[in-house]
Amino acid sequence: MADSSVRCLSLGMDDCVTKPFRRAEPEAMRTRWAPRTRSAPAPVA
């Protein structure tokens, strides 16, 4: 699994989650990479 992560990161990905993962991992990645906003943007019509 470590080889997969190293390969993905060397190809330019920002992060990588491999299975099996812990419940906290996707949330931690979302917190790390998603922009912080106070409210959701208005939908585009």
mmCIF entry with sequence, helices, sheets and N, C-alpha, C, O atoms, coordinates in Angstrom:
data_MODEL
# 
_entry.id   MODEL 
# 
_entity.id                         1 
_entity.type                       polymer 
_entity.pdbx_number_of_molecules   1 
# 
_entity_poly.entity_id                      1 
_entity_poly.type                           'polypeptide(L)' 
_entity_poly.nstd_linkage                   no 
_entity_poly.nstd_monomer                   no 
_entity_poly.pdbx_seq_one_letter_code       MADSSVRCLSLGMDDCVTKPFRRAEPEAMRTRWAPRTRSAPAPVA 
_entity_poly.pdbx_seq_one_letter_code_can   MADSSVRCLSLGMDDCVTKPFRRAEPEAMRTRWAPRTRSAPAPVA 
_entity_poly.pdbx_strand_id                 A 
# 
loop_
_entity_poly_seq.entity_id 
_entity_poly_seq.num 
_entity_poly_seq.mon_id 
_entity_poly_seq.hetero 
1 1  MET n 
1 2  ALA n 
1 3  ASP n 
1 4  SER n 
1 5  SER n 
1 6  VAL n 
1 7  ARG n 
1 8  CYS n 
1 9  LEU n 
1 10 SER n 
1 11 LEU n 
1 12 GLY n 
1 13 MET n 
1 14 ASP n 
1 15 ASP n 
1 16 CYS n 
1 17 VAL n 
1 18 THR n 
1 19 LYS n 
1 20 PRO n 
1 21 PHE n 
1 22 ARG n 
1 23 ARG n 
1 24 ALA n 
1 25 GLU n 
1 26 PRO n 
1 27 GLU n 
1 28 ALA n 
1 29 MET n 
1 30 ARG n 
1 31 THR n 
1 32 ARG n 
1 33 TRP n 
1 34 ALA n 
1 35 PRO n 
1 36 ARG n 
1 37 THR n 
1 38 ARG n 
1 39 SER n 
1 40 ALA n 
1 41 PRO n 
1 42 ALA n 
1 43 PRO n 
1 44 VAL n 
1 45 ALA n 
# 
_struct_asym.id          A 
_struct_asym.entity_id   1 
# 
loop_
_struct_conf.conf_type_id 
_struct_conf.id 
_struct_conf.pdbx_PDB_helix_id 
_struct_conf.beg_label_comp_id 
_struct_conf.beg_label_asym_id 
_struct_conf.beg_label_seq_id 
_struct_conf.pdbx_beg_PDB_ins_code 
_struct_conf.end_label_comp_id 
_struct_conf.end_label_asym_id 
_struct_conf.end_label_seq_id 
_struct_conf.pdbx_end_PDB_ins_code 
_struct_conf.beg_auth_comp_id 
_struct_conf.beg_auth_asym_id 
_struct_conf.beg_auth_seq_id 
_struct_conf.end_auth_comp_id 
_struct_conf.end_auth_asym_id 
_struct_conf.end_auth_seq_id 
_struct_conf.pdbx_PDB_helix_class 
_struct_conf.details 
_struct_conf.pdbx_PDB_helix_length 
HELX_P HELX_P1 AA1 ALA A 2  ? SER A 10 ? ALA A 2  SER A 10 1 ? 9  
HELX_P HELX_P2 AA2 ALA A 24 ? TRP A 33 ? ALA A 24 TRP A 33 1 ? 10 
# 
_struct_conf_type.id          HELX_P 
_struct_conf_type.criteria    ? 
_struct_conf_type.reference   ? 
# 
loop_
_atom_site.group_PDB 
_atom_site.id 
_atom_site.type_symbol 
_atom_site.label_atom_id 
_atom_site.label_alt_id 
_atom_site.label_comp_id 
_atom_site.label_asym_id 
_atom_site.label_entity_id 
_atom_site.label_seq_id 
_atom_site.pdbx_PDB_ins_code 
_atom_site.Cartn_x 
_atom_site.Cartn_y 
_atom_site.Cartn_z 
_atom_site.occupancy 
_atom_site.B_iso_or_equiv 
_atom_site.pdbx_formal_charge 
_atom_site.auth_seq_id 
_atom_site.auth_comp_id 
_atom_site.auth_asym_id 
_atom_site.auth_atom_id 
_atom_site.pdbx_PDB_model_num 
ATOM 1   N N  . MET A 1 1  ? 0.807   -1.187 0.000   1.00 0.00 ? 1  MET A N  1 
ATOM 2   C CA . MET A 1 1  ? 0.000   0.000  0.000   1.00 0.00 ? 1  MET A CA 1 
ATOM 3   C C  . MET A 1 1  ? 0.856   1.260  0.000   1.00 0.00 ? 1  MET A C  1 
ATOM 4   O O  . MET A 1 1  ? 0.495   2.256  -0.627  1.00 0.00 ? 1  MET A O  1 
ATOM 5   N N  . ALA A 1 2  ? 1.964   1.222  0.685   1.00 0.00 ? 2  ALA A N  1 
ATOM 6   C CA . ALA A 1 2  ? 2.845   2.384  0.718   1.00 0.00 ? 2  ALA A CA 1 
ATOM 7   C C  . ALA A 1 2  ? 3.342   2.693  -0.690  1.00 0.00 ? 2  ALA A C  1 
ATOM 8   O O  . ALA A 1 2  ? 3.493   3.860  -1.051  1.00 0.00 ? 2  ALA A O  1 
ATOM 9   N N  . ASP A 1 3  ? 3.601   1.647  -1.494  1.00 0.00 ? 3  ASP A N  1 
ATOM 10  C CA . ASP A 1 3  ? 4.054   1.847  -2.867  1.00 0.00 ? 3  ASP A CA 1 
ATOM 11  C C  . ASP A 1 3  ? 3.006   2.594  -3.686  1.00 0.00 ? 3  ASP A C  1 
ATOM 12  O O  . ASP A 1 3  ? 3.355   3.445  -4.505  1.00 0.00 ? 3  ASP A O  1 
ATOM 13  N N  . SER A 1 4  ? 1.732   2.290  -3.476  1.00 0.00 ? 4  SER A N  1 
ATOM 14  C CA . SER A 1 4  ? 0.656   2.971  -4.197  1.00 0.00 ? 4  SER A CA 1 
ATOM 15  C C  . SER A 1 4  ? 0.624   4.448  -3.854  1.00 0.00 ? 4  SER A C  1 
ATOM 16  O O  . SER A 1 4  ? 0.489   5.291  -4.740  1.00 0.00 ? 4  SER A O  1 
ATOM 17  N N  . SER A 1 5  ? 0.748   4.764  -2.573  1.00 0.00 ? 5  SER A N  1 
ATOM 18  C CA . SER A 1 5  ? 0.746   6.161  -2.145  1.00 0.00 ? 5  SER A CA 1 
ATOM 19  C C  . SER A 1 5  ? 1.930   6.916  -2.729  1.00 0.00 ? 5  SER A C  1 
ATOM 20  O O  . SER A 1 5  ? 1.771   8.029  -3.230  1.00 0.00 ? 5  SER A O  1 
ATOM 21  N N  . VAL A 1 6  ? 3.093   6.330  -2.670  1.00 0.00 ? 6  VAL A N  1 
ATOM 22  C CA . VAL A 1 6  ? 4.293   6.974  -3.212  1.00 0.00 ? 6  VAL A CA 1 
ATOM 23  C C  . VAL A 1 6  ? 4.138   7.202  -4.711  1.00 0.00 ? 6  VAL A C  1 
ATOM 24  O O  . VAL A 1 6  ? 4.487   8.269  -5.217  1.00 0.00 ? 6  VAL A O  1 
ATOM 25  N N  . ARG A 1 7  ? 3.619   6.214  -5.416  1.00 0.00 ? 7  ARG A N  1 
ATOM 26  C CA . ARG A 1 7  ? 3.424   6.339  -6.864  1.00 0.00 ? 7  ARG A CA 1 
ATOM 27  C C  . ARG A 1 7  ? 2.440   7.466  -7.193  1.00 0.00 ? 7  ARG A C  1 
ATOM 28  O O  . ARG A 1 7  ? 2.704   8.291  -8.068  1.00 0.00 ? 7  ARG A O  1 
ATOM 29  N N  . CYS A 1 8  ? 1.312   7.497  -6.491  1.00 0.00 ? 8  CYS A N  1 
ATOM 30  C CA . CYS A 1 8  ? 0.310   8.537  -6.729  1.00 0.00 ? 8  CYS A CA 1 
ATOM 31  C C  . CYS A 1 8  ? 0.872   9.926  -6.472  1.00 0.00 ? 8  CYS A C  1 
ATOM 32  O O  . CYS A 1 8  ? 0.681   10.838 -7.276  1.00 0.00 ? 8  CYS A O  1 
ATOM 33  N N  . LEU A 1 9  ? 1.561   10.085 -5.359  1.00 0.00 ? 9  LEU A N  1 
ATOM 34  C CA . LEU A 1 9  ? 2.130   11.389 -5.026  1.00 0.00 ? 9  LEU A CA 1 
ATOM 35  C C  . LEU A 1 9  ? 3.217   11.806 -6.013  1.00 0.00 ? 9  LEU A C  1 
ATOM 36  O O  . LEU A 1 9  ? 3.336   12.988 -6.336  1.00 0.00 ? 9  LEU A O  1 
ATOM 37  N N  . SER A 1 10 ? 4.011   10.851 -6.494  1.00 0.00 ? 10 SER A N  1 
ATOM 38  C CA . SER A 1 10 ? 5.070   11.175 -7.457  1.00 0.00 ? 10 SER A CA 1 
ATOM 39  C C  . SER A 1 10 ? 4.500   11.556 -8.820  1.00 0.00 ? 10 SER A C  1 
ATOM 40  O O  . SER A 1 10 ? 5.170   12.222 -9.609  1.00 0.00 ? 10 SER A O  1 
ATOM 41  N N  . LEU A 1 11 ? 3.254   11.133 -9.103  1.00 0.00 ? 11 LEU A N  1 
ATOM 42  C CA . LEU A 1 11 ? 2.605   11.480 -10.368 1.00 0.00 ? 11 LEU A CA 1 
ATOM 43  C C  . LEU A 1 11 ? 1.857   12.812 -10.299 1.00 0.00 ? 11 LEU A C  1 
ATOM 44  O O  . LEU A 1 11 ? 1.251   13.239 -11.282 1.00 0.00 ? 11 LEU A O  1 
ATOM 45  N N  . GLY A 1 12 ? 1.900   13.470 -9.126  1.00 0.00 ? 12 GLY A N  1 
ATOM 46  C CA . GLY A 1 12 ? 1.321   14.796 -9.021  1.00 0.00 ? 12 GLY A CA 1 
ATOM 47  C C  . GLY A 1 12 ? 0.037   14.914 -8.224  1.00 0.00 ? 12 GLY A C  1 
ATOM 48  O O  . GLY A 1 12 ? -0.527  16.003 -8.120  1.00 0.00 ? 12 GLY A O  1 
ATOM 49  N N  . MET A 1 13 ? -0.436  13.811 -7.660  1.00 0.00 ? 13 MET A N  1 
ATOM 50  C CA . MET A 1 13 ? -1.640  13.897 -6.836  1.00 0.00 ? 13 MET A CA 1 
ATOM 51  C C  . MET A 1 13 ? -1.296  14.636 -5.543  1.00 0.00 ? 13 MET A C  1 
ATOM 52  O O  . MET A 1 13 ? -0.160  14.582 -5.073  1.00 0.00 ? 13 MET A O  1 
ATOM 53  N N  . ASP A 1 14 ? -2.283  15.323 -4.974  1.00 0.00 ? 14 ASP A N  1 
ATOM 54  C CA . ASP A 1 14 ? -2.063  16.067 -3.747  1.00 0.00 ? 14 ASP A CA 1 
ATOM 55  C C  . ASP A 1 14 ? -2.100  15.179 -2.516  1.00 0.00 ? 14 ASP A C  1 
ATOM 56  O O  . ASP A 1 14 ? -1.431  15.469 -1.524  1.00 0.00 ? 14 ASP A O  1 
ATOM 57  N N  . ASP A 1 15 ? -2.862  14.116 -2.566  1.00 0.00 ? 15 ASP A N  1 
ATOM 58  C CA . ASP A 1 15 ? -3.026  13.224 -1.421  1.00 0.00 ? 15 ASP A CA 1 
ATOM 59  C C  . ASP A 1 15 ? -3.522  11.876 -1.929  1.00 0.00 ? 15 ASP A C  1 
ATOM 60  O O  . ASP A 1 15 ? -3.901  11.748 -3.093  1.00 0.00 ? 15 ASP A O  1 
ATOM 61  N N  . CYS A 1 16 ? -3.521  10.882 -1.066  1.00 0.00 ? 16 CYS A N  1 
ATOM 62  C CA . CYS A 1 16 ? -3.942  9.552  -1.471  1.00 0.00 ? 16 CYS A CA 1 
ATOM 63  C C  . CYS A 1 16 ? -4.491  8.793  -0.266  1.00 0.00 ? 16 CYS A C  1 
ATOM 64  O O  . CYS A 1 16 ? -3.893  8.809  0.810   1.00 0.00 ? 16 CYS A O  1 
ATOM 65  N N  . VAL A 1 17 ? -5.617  8.138  -0.449  1.00 0.00 ? 17 VAL A N  1 
ATOM 66  C CA . VAL A 1 17 ? -6.186  7.267  0.586   1.00 0.00 ? 17 VAL A CA 1 
ATOM 67  C C  . VAL A 1 17 ? -6.279  5.878  -0.015  1.00 0.00 ? 17 VAL A C  1 
ATOM 68  O O  . VAL A 1 17 ? -6.832  5.691  -1.099  1.00 0.00 ? 17 VAL A O  1 
ATOM 69  N N  . THR A 1 18 ? -5.742  4.924  0.691   1.00 0.00 ? 18 THR A N  1 
ATOM 70  C CA . THR A 1 18 ? -5.810  3.541  0.228   1.00 0.00 ? 18 THR A CA 1 
ATOM 71  C C  . THR A 1 18 ? -6.741  2.760  1.139   1.00 0.00 ? 18 THR A C  1 
ATOM 72  O O  . THR A 1 18 ? -6.913  3.100  2.309   1.00 0.00 ? 18 THR A O  1 
ATOM 73  N N  . LYS A 1 19 ? -7.336  1.716  0.596   1.00 0.00 ? 19 LYS A N  1 
ATOM 74  C CA . LYS A 1 19 ? -8.226  0.867  1.377   1.00 0.00 ? 19 LYS A CA 1 
ATOM 75  C C  . LYS A 1 19 ? -7.401  -0.178 2.098   1.00 0.00 ? 19 LYS A C  1 
ATOM 76  O O  . LYS A 1 19 ? -6.376  -0.592 1.557   1.00 0.00 ? 19 LYS A O  1 
ATOM 77  N N  . PRO A 1 20 ? -7.763  -0.614 3.240   1.00 0.00 ? 20 PRO A N  1 
ATOM 78  C CA . PRO A 1 20 ? -8.850  -0.102 4.073   1.00 0.00 ? 20 PRO A CA 1 
ATOM 79  C C  . PRO A 1 20 ? -8.416  1.205  4.732   1.00 0.00 ? 20 PRO A C  1 
ATOM 80  O O  . PRO A 1 20 ? -7.240  1.389  5.043   1.00 0.00 ? 20 PRO A O  1 
ATOM 81  N N  . PHE A 1 21 ? -9.368  2.108  4.943   1.00 0.00 ? 21 PHE A N  1 
ATOM 82  C CA . PHE A 1 21 ? -9.048  3.363  5.606   1.00 0.00 ? 21 PHE A CA 1 
ATOM 83  C C  . PHE A 1 21 ? -9.923  3.535  6.847   1.00 0.00 ? 21 PHE A C  1 
ATOM 84  O O  . PHE A 1 21 ? -10.988 2.929  6.974   1.00 0.00 ? 21 PHE A O  1 
ATOM 85  N N  . ARG A 1 22 ? -9.444  4.370  7.744   1.00 0.00 ? 22 ARG A N  1 
ATOM 86  C CA . ARG A 1 22 ? -10.213 4.664  8.956   1.00 0.00 ? 22 ARG A CA 1 
ATOM 87  C C  . ARG A 1 22 ? -11.221 5.758  8.656   1.00 0.00 ? 22 ARG A C  1 
ATOM 88  O O  . ARG A 1 22 ? -11.001 6.577  7.764   1.00 0.00 ? 22 ARG A O  1 
ATOM 89  N N  . ARG A 1 23 ? -12.321 5.779  9.390   1.00 0.00 ? 23 ARG A N  1 
ATOM 90  C CA . ARG A 1 23 ? -13.371 6.777  9.157   1.00 0.00 ? 23 ARG A CA 1 
ATOM 91  C C  . ARG A 1 23 ? -12.850 8.208  9.217   1.00 0.00 ? 23 ARG A C  1 
ATOM 92  O O  . ARG A 1 23 ? -13.359 9.072  8.503   1.00 0.00 ? 23 ARG A O  1 
ATOM 93  N N  . ALA A 1 24 ? -11.874 8.474  10.029  1.00 0.00 ? 24 ALA A N  1 
ATOM 94  C CA . ALA A 1 24 ? -11.366 9.834  10.213  1.00 0.00 ? 24 ALA A CA 1 
ATOM 95  C C  . ALA A 1 24 ? -10.531 10.320 9.023   1.00 0.00 ? 24 ALA A C  1 
ATOM 96  O O  . ALA A 1 24 ? -10.380 11.528 8.841   1.00 0.00 ? 24 ALA A O  1 
ATOM 97  N N  . GLU A 1 25 ? -9.995  9.424  8.225   1.00 0.00 ? 25 GLU A N  1 
ATOM 98  C CA . GLU A 1 25 ? -9.099  9.828  7.139   1.00 0.00 ? 25 GLU A CA 1 
ATOM 99  C C  . GLU A 1 25 ? -9.771  10.690 6.069   1.00 0.00 ? 25 GLU A C  1 
ATOM 100 O O  . GLU A 1 25 ? -9.220  11.736 5.727   1.00 0.00 ? 25 GLU A O  1 
ATOM 101 N N  . PRO A 1 26 ? -10.938 10.309 5.519   1.00 0.00 ? 26 PRO A N  1 
ATOM 102 C CA . PRO A 1 26 ? -11.559 11.190 4.514   1.00 0.00 ? 26 PRO A CA 1 
ATOM 103 C C  . PRO A 1 26 ? -11.916 12.569 5.077   1.00 0.00 ? 26 PRO A C  1 
ATOM 104 O O  . PRO A 1 26 ? -11.775 13.577 4.384   1.00 0.00 ? 26 PRO A O  1 
ATOM 105 N N  . GLU A 1 27 ? -12.374 12.614 6.322   1.00 0.00 ? 27 GLU A N  1 
ATOM 106 C CA . GLU A 1 27 ? -12.705 13.898 6.945   1.00 0.00 ? 27 GLU A CA 1 
ATOM 107 C C  . GLU A 1 27 ? -11.454 14.756 7.115   1.00 0.00 ? 27 GLU A C  1 
ATOM 108 O O  . GLU A 1 27 ? -11.493 15.964 6.881   1.00 0.00 ? 27 GLU A O  1 
ATOM 109 N N  . ALA A 1 28 ? -10.358 14.147 7.515   1.00 0.00 ? 28 ALA A N  1 
ATOM 110 C CA . ALA A 1 28 ? -9.101  14.879 7.671   1.00 0.00 ? 28 ALA A CA 1 
ATOM 111 C C  . ALA A 1 28 ? -8.631  15.437 6.327   1.00 0.00 ? 28 ALA A C  1 
ATOM 112 O O  . ALA A 1 28 ? -8.141  16.564 6.258   1.00 0.00 ? 28 ALA A O  1 
ATOM 113 N N  . MET A 1 29 ? -8.779  14.652 5.266   1.00 0.00 ? 29 MET A N  1 
ATOM 114 C CA . MET A 1 29 ? -8.383  15.132 3.937   1.00 0.00 ? 29 MET A CA 1 
ATOM 115 C C  . MET A 1 29 ? -9.281  16.272 3.482   1.00 0.00 ? 29 MET A C  1 
ATOM 116 O O  . MET A 1 29 ? -8.803  17.256 2.916   1.00 0.00 ? 29 MET A O  1 
ATOM 117 N N  . ARG A 1 30 ? -10.575 16.142 3.726   1.00 0.00 ? 30 ARG A N  1 
ATOM 118 C CA . ARG A 1 30 ? -11.517 17.191 3.343   1.00 0.00 ? 30 ARG A CA 1 
ATOM 119 C C  . ARG A 1 30 ? -11.180 18.493 4.080   1.00 0.00 ? 30 ARG A C  1 
ATOM 120 O O  . ARG A 1 30 ? -11.209 19.574 3.490   1.00 0.00 ? 30 ARG A O  1 
ATOM 121 N N  . THR A 1 31 ? -10.865 18.380 5.356   1.00 0.00 ? 31 THR A N  1 
ATOM 122 C CA . THR A 1 31 ? -10.487 19.547 6.147   1.00 0.00 ? 31 THR A CA 1 
ATOM 123 C C  . THR A 1 31 ? -9.199  20.166 5.617   1.00 0.00 ? 31 THR A C  1 
ATOM 124 O O  . THR A 1 31 ? -9.073  21.389 5.562   1.00 0.00 ? 31 THR A O  1 
ATOM 125 N N  . ARG A 1 32 ? -8.252  19.336 5.231   1.00 0.00 ? 32 ARG A N  1 
ATOM 126 C CA . ARG A 1 32 ? -6.953  19.812 4.764   1.00 0.00 ? 32 ARG A CA 1 
ATOM 127 C C  . ARG A 1 32 ? -7.044  20.486 3.394   1.00 0.00 ? 32 ARG A C  1 
ATOM 128 O O  . ARG A 1 32 ? -6.365  21.486 3.163   1.00 0.00 ? 32 ARG A O  1 
ATOM 129 N N  . TRP A 1 33 ? -7.863  19.967 2.485   1.00 0.00 ? 33 TRP A N  1 
ATOM 130 C CA . TRP A 1 33 ? -7.849  20.444 1.106   1.00 0.00 ? 33 TRP A CA 1 
ATOM 131 C C  . TRP A 1 33 ? -9.035  21.305 0.685   1.00 0.00 ? 33 TRP A C  1 
ATOM 132 O O  . TRP A 1 33 ? -8.900  22.087 -0.255  1.00 0.00 ? 33 TRP A O  1 
ATOM 133 N N  . ALA A 1 34 ? -10.178 21.197 1.332   1.00 0.00 ? 34 ALA A N  1 
ATOM 134 C CA . ALA A 1 34 ? -11.354 21.966 0.926   1.00 0.00 ? 34 ALA A CA 1 
ATOM 135 C C  . ALA A 1 34 ? -11.246 23.396 1.449   1.00 0.00 ? 34 ALA A C  1 
ATOM 136 O O  . ALA A 1 34 ? -10.797 23.616 2.574   1.00 0.00 ? 34 ALA A O  1 
ATOM 137 N N  . PRO A 1 35 ? -11.653 24.361 0.640   1.00 0.00 ? 35 PRO A N  1 
ATOM 138 C CA . PRO A 1 35 ? -11.620 25.742 1.121   1.00 0.00 ? 35 PRO A CA 1 
ATOM 139 C C  . PRO A 1 35 ? -12.646 25.937 2.232   1.00 0.00 ? 35 PRO A C  1 
ATOM 140 O O  . PRO A 1 35 ? -13.721 25.337 2.223   1.00 0.00 ? 35 PRO A O  1 
ATOM 141 N N  . ARG A 1 36 ? -12.293 26.776 3.171   1.00 0.00 ? 36 ARG A N  1 
ATOM 142 C CA . ARG A 1 36 ? -13.212 27.066 4.268   1.00 0.00 ? 36 ARG A CA 1 
ATOM 143 C C  . ARG A 1 36 ? -14.137 28.195 3.850   1.00 0.00 ? 36 ARG A C  1 
ATOM 144 O O  . ARG A 1 36 ? -13.690 29.263 3.434   1.00 0.00 ? 36 ARG A O  1 
ATOM 145 N N  . THR A 1 37 ? -15.429 27.942 3.966   1.00 0.00 ? 37 THR A N  1 
ATOM 146 C CA . THR A 1 37 ? -16.426 28.956 3.640   1.00 0.00 ? 37 THR A CA 1 
ATOM 147 C C  . THR A 1 37 ? -17.440 29.022 4.770   1.00 0.00 ? 37 THR A C  1 
ATOM 148 O O  . THR A 1 37 ? -17.635 28.053 5.503   1.00 0.00 ? 37 THR A O  1 
ATOM 149 N N  . ARG A 1 38 ? -18.077 30.167 4.900   1.00 0.00 ? 38 ARG A N  1 
ATOM 150 C CA . ARG A 1 38 ? -19.079 30.320 5.949   1.00 0.00 ? 38 ARG A CA 1 
ATOM 151 C C  . ARG A 1 38 ? -20.430 29.752 5.505   1.00 0.00 ? 38 ARG A C  1 
ATOM 152 O O  . ARG A 1 38 ? -21.197 29.258 6.331   1.00 0.00 ? 38 ARG A O  1 
ATOM 153 N N  . SER A 1 39 ? -20.717 29.820 4.222   1.00 0.00 ? 39 SER A N  1 
ATOM 154 C CA . SER A 1 39 ? -21.960 29.275 3.710   1.00 0.00 ? 39 SER A CA 1 
ATOM 155 C C  . SER A 1 39 ? -21.723 28.674 2.335   1.00 0.00 ? 39 SER A C  1 
ATOM 156 O O  . SER A 1 39 ? -20.722 28.963 1.679   1.00 0.00 ? 39 SER A O  1 
ATOM 157 N N  . ALA A 1 40 ? -22.635 27.855 1.918   1.00 0.00 ? 40 ALA A N  1 
ATOM 158 C CA . ALA A 1 40 ? -22.514 27.206 0.616   1.00 0.00 ? 40 ALA A CA 1 
ATOM 159 C C  . ALA A 1 40 ? -22.732 28.240 -0.488  1.00 0.00 ? 40 ALA A C  1 
ATOM 160 O O  . ALA A 1 40 ? -23.559 29.137 -0.328  1.00 0.00 ? 40 ALA A O  1 
ATOM 161 N N  . PRO A 1 41 ? -22.019 28.137 -1.589  1.00 0.00 ? 41 PRO A N  1 
ATOM 162 C CA . PRO A 1 41 ? -22.231 29.075 -2.705  1.00 0.00 ? 41 PRO A CA 1 
ATOM 163 C C  . PRO A 1 41 ? -23.600 28.895 -3.316  1.00 0.00 ? 41 PRO A C  1 
ATOM 164 O O  . PRO A 1 41 ? -24.193 27.818 -3.252  1.00 0.00 ? 41 PRO A O  1 
ATOM 165 N N  . ALA A 1 42 ? -24.094 29.969 -3.911  1.00 0.00 ? 42 ALA A N  1 
ATOM 166 C CA . ALA A 1 42 ? -25.397 29.913 -4.569  1.00 0.00 ? 42 ALA A CA 1 
ATOM 167 C C  . ALA A 1 42 ? -25.297 29.005 -5.789  1.00 0.00 ? 42 ALA A C  1 
ATOM 168 O O  . ALA A 1 42 ? -24.283 29.025 -6.487  1.00 0.00 ? 42 ALA A O  1 
ATOM 169 N N  . PRO A 1 43 ? -26.327 28.212 -6.058  1.00 0.00 ? 43 PRO A N  1 
ATOM 170 C CA . PRO A 1 43 ? -26.295 27.339 -7.236  1.00 0.00 ? 43 PRO A CA 1 
ATOM 171 C C  . PRO A 1 43 ? -26.278 28.162 -8.522  1.00 0.00 ? 43 PRO A C  1 
ATOM 172 O O  . PRO A 1 43 ? -26.876 29.235 -8.609  1.00 0.00 ? 43 PRO A O  1 
ATOM 173 N N  . VAL A 1 44 ? -25.579 27.628 -9.509  1.00 0.00 ? 44 VAL A N  1 
ATOM 174 C CA . VAL A 1 44 ? -25.489 28.293 -10.812 1.00 0.00 ? 44 VAL A CA 1 
ATOM 175 C C  . VAL A 1 44 ? -26.718 27.900 -11.629 1.00 0.00 ? 44 VAL A C  1 
ATOM 176 O O  . VAL A 1 44 ? -27.040 26.720 -11.769 1.00 0.00 ? 44 VAL A O  1 
ATOM 177 N N  . ALA A 1 45 ? -27.388 28.902 -12.156 1.00 0.00 ? 45 ALA A N  1 
ATOM 178 C CA . ALA A 1 45 ? -28.616 28.639 -12.937 1.00 0.00 ? 45 ALA A CA 1 
ATOM 179 C C  . ALA A 1 45 ? -28.290 28.350 -14.386 1.00 0.00 ? 45 ALA A C  1 
ATOM 180 O O  . ALA A 1 45 ? -29.193 28.107 -15.185 1.00 0.00 ? 45 ALA A O  1 
# 
